[in-house]
Amino acid sequence: MRLALAAMPWQSVERPSLAVGLLHSLVRRECSDVDVVEYHGAIQWVERMFDSREPTPVQSYTEIGNSVLQGLGDWVFAGCLYGDPGWRVAEMRAFAEIHNLDDSLVEVVLRMRKLAPDFIEAAVTEILSGHPDVVGFTSTFMQNMPSLAAARRLKQLAPELRIVFGGANCDGAMGHALHRNHPFVDFVVRGEGELVFPALIEAIRAGTDPHEIPGVCWWNDDRSVANPQPSRTVPPGMIPCPNFDDWRDALERSPVREYVSPQLIIESSRGCWWGEKHQCTFCGLNGSLMTFRAKSADRFWDELSTLVRRHQILDVFTVDNIIDMSFFHSLLPKIAEVDWDLRIHYEVKSNLRTSQVEALAAAKVAMIQPGIESLSGRVLKLMDKGVDGATNVGLLRDCENNHITASWSYLYGFPGEHDEDYWSVIAQLPALVHLQPPGGATRIVLERFSPYFNQPELGFGHRRPAAFYGHVYSLADTELADLAYFFDSEPAGIVGDVACSLEEAIDRWKRDYPYSFLIATDNGAEILIDDQRRGWPNTQHRLSGWHAVAYRALARRRSSTALRSYLVDSGYELDHATIEAWLRSAQRDGLVFVDDAAWVALATAIATQRVTTMAPDHVGAIA
């Protein structure tokens, strides 16, 4: 048997498909007599844009790939699926106008639409050249349409071929809807594939119905059957080390290689240990698989070091939703000992201690996605984040001190939030201009699997599939309601002046950050703070005596009451009013940030090279 694994656009062109890499290794391990070949559609698609003389092919690809909340990438290939190059062009243009999409972006999408039919034909030709018996498509975010278009054409040319879909777009109701509305898709795997996919391959080889394989959707004559999803998760020991050899070879042969910085993609855990206890109200990540599981430090380091050595790539992107906290004592010291110029991305919780941020930096973690999302403690409680604004600001300061890029977005639009939750933060944002700004301020989108979706009583009672699905798919509303991941609903929370003010303040923050510094030099006797922030007078603040002791204590968030206790223990008998007066004075000078009753120091110990951050991948980015 021959198996082709396909990752279509809009898979990141800089990274291999983790799903394809995992399945390749899995099939080799469990079905060793099955020949596996791969098709990497992202590389081929960018090559076609080079051939068409697209002015900036990689940039254009990335811009469309990041348009997840607008569905532009799926729309590019919708005409191929429905056999109509002009498929809903007017509707897409109207959507773009309503949502204020840049005209140049729309023109890129229209140019890509013209290239899509020939690309699909070329993709299908290449896949069929390997004479596969089964073709497996992995689909996340905007990979549905290009994958469906290719699958439909494959079936037309080779009706005996078996088509399998899997991935995040196939979880739960989405997978069944995808299957029953596209008869040329033979099977859909819902949920994790390690336990299911080898069994499905054996069933296909034997010609038997997969009626006992959990999570599989299959055809019983002309009826789509959806087997219940597995009741247990895949243990970490069963998750293979991904095979990226074919991807590396494809990229190295391609002219695209000259224009990208390749990254390895790997996972050390699945699920979310915080979400098991307190799932963030807006977050739909993990779908039906929230249970947290982590590989051992030794096992993960063996995989990571093996892949780095094999591929000679030092940029490593971990897809974990949250780092295993035991790794601070087990994994990170192992990485810190190695004399490699690694640049690792990790997703973390924002309540890290300064020592933990230092441990990340020592272990070559160059970028974190900390899930900050707000600087208002009350709004963070509505999210069920388990942190407050002062904690989040303290992390931004610690990242600045340790040369770690923090990738985050400021989210708003939560049921129950008030204008006052934002005005107090907006007033203090100019004081944070020397710390890493968010990628932007964004109203939350209703995501399937999130508590807001599963519990309409939390504030989003009226929902419908996001508007872009209507000009991408030719499906009834009831079917879109099962297929969609993103939903439109009535706006909640702040609107009008406060929302505009938040967005404008963050735009100023992003503009001024590269030129702003607030640096504290501590010689033990006193602290000298040099203020070189945009929008603030160039000033030097000198703190000595108990003021210096207090400022050092505010390296971690403290209430004024806790600060007074600390000072008393340090030998300074001060009343509460004196401490409060000093804190308010320091706030006016932009030296501290306050959220509710918690205060934190803002000055950094070093001046770092400045870059602005992008929005996190899961907010709207390439798969």
matplotlib code that plots the C-alpha trace (Angstrom):
import matplotlib.pyplot as plt

x = [0.0, 1.1, 0.1, 0.4, 0.2, -0.7, -0.4, -2.0, -1.9, -2.1, 0.4, 3.3, 5.9, 8.7, 7.7, 6.9, 3.5, 3.6, 0.6, 2.3, 5.6, 3.8, 1.7, 4.7, 6.6, 3.5, 2.8, 6.4, 6.2, 2.8, 2.4, 6.0, 5.1, 3.2, 5.2, 4.7, 5.2, 4.5, 3.1, 4.0, 1.5, 2.7, 6.1, 4.5, 2.0, 4.6, 6.7, 3.7, 3.5, 7.1, 6.3, 3.4, 5.7, 3.8, 5.8, 6.4, 5.4, 6.3, 4.9, 1.7, 1.4, 1.9, -0.6, -3.3, -2.3, -2.8, -6.3, -7.9, -10.7, -11.6, -11.3, -9.5, -7.3, -10.2, -12.0, -9.0, -9.7, -13.5, -13.8, -11.8, -14.0, -17.2, -15.9, -16.5, -13.5, -15.9, -17.3, -18.8, -16.4, -18.9, -19.8, -16.1, -15.6, -18.7, -17.3, -14.0, -15.6, -17.7, -14.7, -12.4, -9.9, -7.1, -7.6, -4.1, -5.0, -8.1, -6.1, -3.6, -6.5, -8.0, -4.6, -4.3, -7.8, -6.6, -3.6, -5.6, -7.0, -3.6, -2.1, -4.7, -4.1, -0.4, -0.9, -3.1, -0.8, 2.2, 0.2, -1.0, 2.5, 3.3, 0.4, -1.0, -3.8, -4.7, -4.3, -4.5, -5.1, -4.4, -6.6, -6.3, -7.8, -7.8, -6.7, -10.2, -10.9, -7.6, -7.7, -11.3, -10.6, -7.6, -9.6, -12.5, -10.2, -8.3, -11.6, -12.5, -9.2, -8.8, -12.2, -10.7, -8.5, -9.4, -9.4, -8.9, -9.2, -8.0, -6.8, -8.2, -10.9, -12.3, -12.9, -16.4, -19.3, -17.0, -15.6, -19.0, -20.3, -17.2, -17.7, -21.5, -21.3, -18.5, -19.1, -15.7, -14.1, -14.2, -13.1, -12.7, -10.7, -12.0, -9.7, -6.1, -4.8, -2.2, -4.6, -7.0, -5.1, -3.1, -6.4, -8.1, -5.2, -5.6, -9.4, -8.9, -6.3, -8.7, -11.7, -13.7, -16.0, -14.4, -17.5, -15.5, -12.8, -13.5, -13.9, -14.0, -16.7, -17.4, -20.0, -22.5, -23.9, -24.9, -25.3, -22.6, -21.8, -19.9, -18.5, -18.3, -15.0, -12.5, -13.1, -9.4, -6.5, -3.3, -0.6, 2.6, 4.6, 2.6, 3.3, 6.2, 9.0, 8.0, 9.8, 10.6, 13.0, 10.7, 9.8, 13.5, 14.4, 11.4, 12.4, 16.1, 15.2, 12.9, 13.7, 11.5, 14.4, 16.3, 13.4, 12.5, 14.1, 13.1, 11.8, 11.4, 8.0, 7.6, 5.4, 6.4, 2.8, -0.8, -3.8, -3.8, -3.3, -4.8, -7.8, -8.5, -9.3, -10.2, -10.7, -10.3, -13.8, -13.0, -10.5, -11.5, -8.1, -7.7, -11.2, -12.4, -8.9, -8.2, -6.5, -2.9, -0.2, 3.6, 6.5, 9.3, 12.1, 14.6, 12.3, 11.6, 15.2, 16.2, 13.6, 14.6, 18.3, 17.9, 15.9, 18.2, 21.2, 19.5, 18.2, 20.7, 17.9, 18.2, 14.8, 12.3, 8.6, 6.8, 3.1, 2.2, -0.6, 1.2, 4.6, 4.8, 5.9, 8.1, 10.3, 11.8, 13.6, 14.1, 14.1, 15.3, 18.6, 19.4, 18.9, 20.9, 23.9, 24.2, 26.4, 23.9, 22.4, 18.9, 15.9, 12.9, 9.3, 7.1, 3.6, 3.5, 1.2, 1.9, 2.3, 6.0, 8.4, 11.5, 13.7, 11.5, 11.9, 15.6, 15.5, 13.7, 16.3, 19.2, 17.5, 17.5, 13.8, 13.7, 10.0, 7.1, 3.3, 2.2, -1.5, -1.5, -4.6, -5.4, -4.0, -7.2, -7.6, -11.4, -11.4, -8.9, -11.3, -14.0, -11.6, -10.9, -7.1, -6.0, -3.8, -4.1, -2.8, 0.2, 1.4, 1.2, 3.1, 5.8, 6.2, 6.7, 9.4, 11.1, 11.0, 12.7, 15.4, 16.1, 15.9, 12.8, 10.1, 6.6, 4.0, 0.5, -2.7, -4.9, -8.4, -11.7, -15.4, -16.1, -19.6, -19.7, -16.8, -17.3, -15.7, -14.1, -12.1, -10.3, -10.0, -7.7, -5.5, -5.5, -4.4, -1.3, -0.4, 2.0, 4.1, 4.5, 5.9, 9.4, 7.9, 6.8, 3.5, 0.7, 0.3, -2.9, -6.2, -8.8, -12.5, -12.8, -14.4, -16.7, -14.8, -16.3, -15.4, -14.9, -17.0, -18.6, -19.7, -20.7, -22.5, -24.6, -25.8, -22.4, -23.3, -23.4, -26.8, -27.3, -24.7, -24.3, -21.3, -18.9, -20.0, -17.1, -18.3, -21.2, -19.1, -16.7, -19.0, -22.2, -23.9, -27.1, -26.9, -27.6, -24.6, -22.4, -23.4, -21.7, -18.8, -17.7, -15.1, -15.6, -19.0, -20.5, -22.6, -23.9, -20.9, -20.4, -18.4, -17.0, -17.9, -17.5, -15.0, -13.4, -12.7, -11.3, -9.2, -7.7, -6.8, -5.3, -3.3, -1.9, -1.1, 0.9, 2.6, 3.7, 4.9, 7.0, 8.3, 11.5, 12.7, 11.7, 13.7, 13.3, 16.5, 17.3, 20.8, 21.1, 24.4, 23.0, 22.8, 20.5, 18.7, 19.1, 16.3, 17.0, 13.7, 14.1, 10.5, 8.7, 6.1, 7.9, 10.5, 14.1, 14.5, 16.7, 14.9, 17.1, 15.7, 17.5, 16.7, 13.3, 12.2, 14.9, 14.0, 10.3, 11.1, 13.2, 10.3, 8.0, 10.0, 7.1, 3.5, 2.4, -0.4, 0.3, -0.4, 2.0, 4.6, 4.2, 4.7, 7.9, 9.2, 8.5, 10.3, 13.2, 13.4, 11.3, 8.3, 6.0, 2.3, 0.1, -0.7, 3.0, 3.5, 0.3, 1.4, 4.8, 3.1, 0.8, 3.8, 5.7, 2.7, 2.5, 6.2, 5.4, 7.6, 5.0, 1.8, -1.3, -4.1, -6.8, -4.7, -1.6, 1.5, 4.6, 7.8, 8.3, 12.0, 14.1, 17.7, 19.0, 18.3, 17.5, 17.4, 13.8, 11.3, 7.5, 5.6, 3.1, -0.2, -0.1, -0.6, -3.9, -5.5, -5.2, -2.3, -1.1, -1.7]
y = [0.0, 3.5, 6.5, 10.2, 12.7, 16.3, 19.6, 22.2, 26.0, 27.8, 25.7, 28.0, 28.1, 28.4, 25.3, 21.7, 20.3, 18.7, 16.5, 15.2, 14.6, 12.7, 10.6, 9.7, 8.4, 6.7, 4.8, 3.7, 2.4, 0.8, -0.2, -0.6, -2.1, 1.0, 3.4, 7.0, 10.0, 13.7, 16.7, 20.1, 22.5, 25.7, 25.5, 24.7, 27.5, 30.1, 28.8, 29.3, 32.9, 33.3, 32.0, 34.5, 37.4, 38.2, 41.2, 39.8, 36.1, 35.1, 38.3, 38.0, 34.3, 35.3, 38.2, 35.9, 33.1, 35.4, 36.4, 33.5, 35.8, 36.9, 33.5, 34.9, 31.9, 29.6, 31.9, 31.8, 28.1, 28.0, 28.6, 25.4, 23.3, 24.6, 24.8, 28.5, 30.9, 33.8, 32.1, 34.9, 37.6, 40.3, 38.9, 38.8, 42.4, 43.5, 41.7, 43.4, 46.8, 46.2, 45.0, 47.7, 45.3, 47.1, 47.3, 46.0, 42.8, 42.3, 42.7, 40.0, 37.7, 38.2, 37.5, 34.4, 33.2, 33.2, 31.0, 28.5, 26.2, 25.5, 25.0, 22.4, 20.6, 20.5, 19.4, 16.5, 15.5, 15.4, 13.4, 10.9, 10.4, 8.4, 6.0, 6.2, 4.0, 6.5, 10.3, 11.9, 15.6, 17.5, 20.6, 23.4, 26.9, 27.8, 24.4, 23.1, 24.7, 23.9, 20.4, 19.8, 21.2, 18.8, 15.9, 16.4, 16.5, 13.4, 11.5, 12.6, 11.3, 8.2, 7.1, 4.1, 6.3, 6.6, 10.1, 10.7, 14.1, 14.9, 17.7, 20.5, 21.4, 17.9, 17.9, 17.2, 18.4, 20.0, 16.7, 15.1, 18.2, 18.2, 14.5, 14.4, 17.5, 16.2, 12.7, 12.5, 12.4, 8.8, 9.1, 11.8, 11.2, 13.3, 13.7, 12.5, 10.2, 8.1, 5.4, 5.7, 6.3, 3.0, 1.1, 3.0, 2.1, -1.5, -1.4, 0.3, -2.4, -5.1, -3.5, -3.6, -0.9, 1.1, 0.8, 0.0, 2.6, 5.6, 9.0, 7.9, 9.2, 6.8, 6.1, 3.3, 3.3, 6.9, 7.6, 9.4, 7.6, 9.3, 7.0, 8.4, 10.1, 8.3, 8.6, 8.5, 10.7, 9.5, 9.0, 10.9, 7.7, 6.9, 10.2, 9.7, 12.0, 13.7, 12.9, 16.1, 14.6, 15.1, 18.6, 19.6, 18.1, 19.9, 23.2, 22.8, 22.1, 25.1, 28.7, 29.6, 28.6, 31.8, 33.9, 32.1, 31.3, 27.7, 26.6, 23.2, 22.6, 20.2, 19.4, 18.5, 18.4, 18.4, 19.9, 22.7, 22.1, 25.5, 24.9, 21.6, 23.6, 27.0, 27.1, 30.7, 31.8, 32.9, 30.1, 27.2, 25.8, 22.1, 21.4, 18.2, 17.3, 19.5, 16.9, 17.9, 15.4, 16.0, 14.0, 13.5, 16.0, 13.3, 12.1, 15.6, 16.7, 13.6, 14.4, 18.1, 17.5, 14.8, 17.0, 20.0, 17.9, 16.2, 19.3, 21.9, 24.3, 26.3, 28.0, 25.8, 26.5, 24.4, 24.1, 23.4, 25.5, 25.8, 24.8, 21.9, 23.7, 20.7, 21.6, 24.6, 22.1, 19.2, 20.3, 23.9, 23.2, 20.5, 22.9, 25.6, 23.4, 23.0, 25.4, 25.9, 29.2, 27.9, 30.2, 28.5, 29.6, 28.5, 29.3, 30.0, 31.3, 34.9, 34.5, 33.5, 34.5, 36.5, 33.4, 31.4, 34.0, 33.9, 30.1, 30.4, 32.9, 30.6, 27.8, 29.8, 30.6, 33.7, 34.2, 33.4, 33.7, 34.4, 34.8, 38.3, 39.6, 42.4, 44.6, 45.0, 42.6, 42.7, 41.8, 39.1, 37.6, 37.6, 35.6, 33.3, 33.8, 33.6, 36.6, 40.4, 43.3, 44.0, 40.4, 40.8, 44.1, 42.5, 39.8, 42.3, 44.0, 40.7, 39.8, 43.1, 42.4, 38.9, 39.6, 37.6, 38.7, 38.5, 37.9, 39.0, 40.8, 43.0, 41.5, 43.3, 42.7, 40.4, 40.2, 42.1, 44.4, 48.2, 51.3, 51.9, 48.7, 50.3, 54.0, 53.3, 51.2, 53.6, 56.4, 54.3, 52.9, 55.9, 54.8, 51.3, 52.6, 51.1, 47.6, 45.3, 46.3, 44.0, 43.2, 45.2, 45.6, 43.1, 42.4, 38.7, 36.3, 33.5, 30.2, 26.7, 24.7, 27.8, 28.2, 31.2, 28.9, 26.0, 28.1, 30.8, 32.0, 33.5, 36.3, 35.2, 33.7, 34.7, 33.3, 32.5, 31.2, 34.1, 36.0, 34.9, 31.3, 32.4, 33.5, 30.5, 27.5, 26.6, 25.1, 25.7, 27.7, 24.6, 22.8, 25.9, 26.0, 22.6, 23.2, 26.6, 27.3, 31.1, 32.6, 36.1, 37.3, 40.6, 42.6, 42.6, 44.8, 48.1, 50.0, 53.5, 56.0, 53.7, 51.0, 53.6, 55.1, 51.7, 51.0, 54.5, 54.2, 50.8, 52.2, 55.0, 52.4, 50.4, 53.5, 54.8, 51.5, 51.3, 54.7, 54.5, 53.4, 53.5, 52.1, 51.6, 51.5, 50.1, 50.4, 49.0, 52.3, 54.0, 53.5, 56.0, 55.7, 57.3, 58.2, 58.3, 57.4, 59.0, 61.4, 61.9, 64.5, 63.2, 62.9, 61.1, 59.9, 59.2, 56.8, 56.2, 55.0, 53.3, 54.6, 52.4, 49.4, 49.8, 50.1, 46.9, 45.2, 46.1, 43.9, 41.6, 42.8, 43.9, 45.7, 48.8, 46.8, 44.0, 46.7, 48.3, 44.9, 44.4, 47.8, 47.3, 43.9, 45.8, 48.2, 51.1, 52.0, 53.9, 54.4, 53.4, 57.0, 57.7, 54.7, 55.4, 59.0, 57.8, 55.2, 57.8, 60.1, 57.3, 56.5, 60.2, 59.9, 56.7, 54.5, 52.1, 50.5, 49.8, 47.5, 47.6, 47.3, 45.7, 47.7, 46.8, 48.6, 49.5, 50.3, 47.8, 47.0, 47.0, 48.6, 46.0, 46.0, 46.9, 45.1, 45.3, 42.0, 40.2, 39.0, 35.4, 32.6, 31.4, 34.9, 34.8, 33.2, 30.5, 26.9]
z = [0.0, -0.8, 1.4, 0.4, 3.2, 2.0, 3.8, 1.6, 1.9, 4.3, 6.2, 7.3, 4.5, 7.1, 9.1, 8.3, 9.0, 12.5, 11.6, 8.5, 10.3, 13.2, 10.9, 8.7, 11.8, 13.1, 9.9, 9.7, 13.2, 13.2, 9.5, 8.3, 4.9, 3.9, 1.7, 2.7, 0.5, 1.3, -0.6, 0.8, -0.8, 0.9, -0.8, -4.2, -3.9, -3.1, -6.1, -8.3, -7.1, -8.0, -11.5, -11.8, -10.8, -7.7, -6.4, -2.9, -2.9, 0.6, 2.1, 0.2, 1.3, 4.9, 4.7, 3.4, 5.7, 8.6, 7.5, 9.5, 10.9, 7.3, 5.6, 2.6, 2.1, 1.9, -0.5, -2.9, -3.5, -3.2, -7.0, -7.6, -5.4, -7.0, -10.6, -10.9, -11.1, -10.3, -7.2, -5.0, -6.0, -5.4, -2.0, -1.0, -2.1, -0.1, 3.0, 2.5, 2.3, 5.4, 7.4, 6.1, 4.5, 2.7, -1.1, -1.7, 0.3, -1.8, -5.0, -3.8, -3.1, -6.6, -8.2, -6.2, -7.2, -10.9, -10.0, -7.9, -10.7, -12.3, -8.8, -7.9, -11.2, -10.6, -7.0, -8.0, -10.8, -8.4, -5.8, -8.3, -9.8, -6.7, -7.4, -3.9, -2.6, 0.2, 0.4, 3.8, 4.1, 7.4, 7.9, 10.4, 10.0, 6.2, 4.9, 4.3, 0.9, -0.8, 0.6, -0.5, -4.0, -4.4, -3.0, -5.3, -8.3, -7.2, -7.0, -10.5, -11.9, -9.6, -8.3, -6.6, -4.4, -0.7, 0.7, 4.5, 6.3, 9.8, 11.9, 14.1, 11.5, 11.9, 15.6, 16.9, 14.8, 12.3, 11.1, 10.6, 8.7, 6.5, 5.7, 5.0, 2.8, 0.6, -0.7, -2.3, 1.2, 2.2, 5.8, 8.4, 11.6, 14.5, 17.4, 17.9, 15.2, 17.0, 18.1, 15.1, 11.9, 11.8, 12.5, 9.7, 7.3, 8.1, 7.6, 4.2, 3.2, 4.3, 2.7, 5.9, 7.3, 10.2, 12.3, 15.5, 15.1, 17.4, 15.9, 12.3, 9.9, 7.0, 4.3, 4.8, 1.2, 0.8, 4.6, 6.5, 9.8, 12.6, 15.1, 18.7, 19.4, 21.6, 25.3, 26.2, 25.1, 23.6, 26.3, 25.6, 25.2, 22.1, 20.4, 17.9, 17.1, 13.8, 10.5, 8.6, 6.1, 3.1, 4.0, 4.5, 1.1, -0.6, 0.9, 0.1, -3.6, -3.8, -4.8, -1.8, 0.5, -0.2, 1.2, 4.4, 7.7, 8.4, 11.8, 13.4, 14.9, 17.8, 20.9, 24.4, 25.7, 24.7, 26.4, 29.1, 32.8, 33.5, 31.2, 33.0, 36.1, 34.7, 30.9, 29.7, 28.8, 25.2, 24.3, 22.0, 21.6, 22.4, 21.2, 22.8, 24.1, 27.2, 29.3, 29.9, 29.1, 28.9, 27.6, 30.1, 30.0, 28.8, 26.0, 24.7, 24.9, 22.9, 20.2, 20.1, 20.0, 17.4, 15.1, 15.5, 14.6, 11.7, 10.1, 11.2, 12.1, 15.3, 15.4, 17.3, 17.6, 20.2, 19.7, 23.4, 24.7, 28.0, 29.3, 31.8, 35.0, 35.9, 32.9, 34.8, 37.0, 34.5, 30.8, 30.8, 32.7, 30.1, 27.2, 29.1, 29.3, 25.5, 23.6, 20.7, 19.5, 19.7, 19.5, 21.0, 21.2, 24.1, 25.3, 29.0, 31.7, 32.6, 36.3, 36.0, 38.7, 37.7, 38.3, 35.9, 33.2, 33.7, 33.4, 30.1, 28.8, 29.9, 28.0, 24.7, 24.8, 22.7, 22.4, 24.6, 24.1, 27.6, 27.2, 28.8, 26.9, 29.3, 32.0, 34.0, 36.9, 36.7, 33.0, 33.6, 36.2, 33.5, 31.3, 34.3, 33.7, 37.3, 37.1, 37.4, 35.5, 37.7, 37.3, 33.5, 33.5, 35.7, 33.2, 30.3, 32.4, 33.1, 29.4, 28.6, 31.1, 29.7, 25.9, 25.5, 23.0, 24.4, 21.7, 22.8, 21.9, 24.0, 23.9, 24.7, 24.3, 27.3, 28.8, 32.0, 31.4, 32.0, 30.6, 34.0, 33.6, 30.6, 31.4, 34.4, 32.1, 29.2, 31.5, 32.4, 29.0, 28.3, 31.3, 29.7, 26.4, 27.1, 27.5, 24.7, 23.2, 22.1, 18.4, 18.6, 20.4, 19.2, 20.0, 20.9, 18.4, 19.5, 19.1, 19.0, 22.1, 24.3, 27.5, 25.8, 23.0, 25.1, 27.7, 25.9, 29.3, 29.8, 27.4, 23.7, 23.4, 19.7, 17.4, 13.7, 11.7, 10.9, 7.9, 5.7, 5.6, 3.6, 0.6, 0.9, 1.2, -0.7, 2.3, 4.2, 7.4, 9.4, 7.9, 8.3, 12.0, 12.4, 10.1, 11.4, 14.1, 14.3, 15.0, 14.9, 17.8, 19.3, 20.5, 24.3, 26.6, 25.6, 22.5, 21.1, 22.7, 25.1, 22.5, 20.1, 22.8, 23.7, 20.1, 19.6, 22.8, 21.8, 18.3, 20.0, 22.2, 19.2, 17.5, 20.4, 21.9, 19.7, 21.0, 24.7, 27.7, 31.5, 33.0, 36.7, 37.9, 41.4, 43.3, 46.5, 48.3, 45.9, 42.6, 39.7, 37.1, 33.7, 31.9, 28.1, 27.2, 24.3, 25.7, 29.0, 29.9, 30.0, 33.8, 36.3, 39.4, 42.5, 45.1, 48.4, 51.9, 52.2, 48.8, 47.2, 49.4, 48.5, 44.8, 44.9, 46.7, 43.9, 41.5, 42.3, 42.6, 46.1, 47.6, 49.6, 52.8, 51.8, 50.9, 54.3, 56.0, 53.9, 54.9, 58.6, 58.5, 56.8, 59.8, 58.4, 60.6, 58.2, 58.3, 55.5, 54.4, 53.8, 51.7, 49.7, 49.0, 47.8, 45.5, 44.0, 43.4, 41.7, 39.6, 38.4, 37.4, 35.5, 37.7, 38.8, 37.5, 39.6, 39.0, 41.7, 44.9, 43.3, 42.5, 40.4, 39.4, 35.8, 35.3, 33.5, 34.3, 30.7, 27.4, 24.7, 21.0, 20.0, 17.8, 17.8, 18.2, 16.0, 17.2, 18.6, 16.0, 17.5, 17.3, 13.5, 11.7, 9.4, 10.5]

ax = plt.figure().add_subplot(projection="3d")
ax.plot(x, y, z, "-o")
ax.set_aspect("equal")
plt.show()
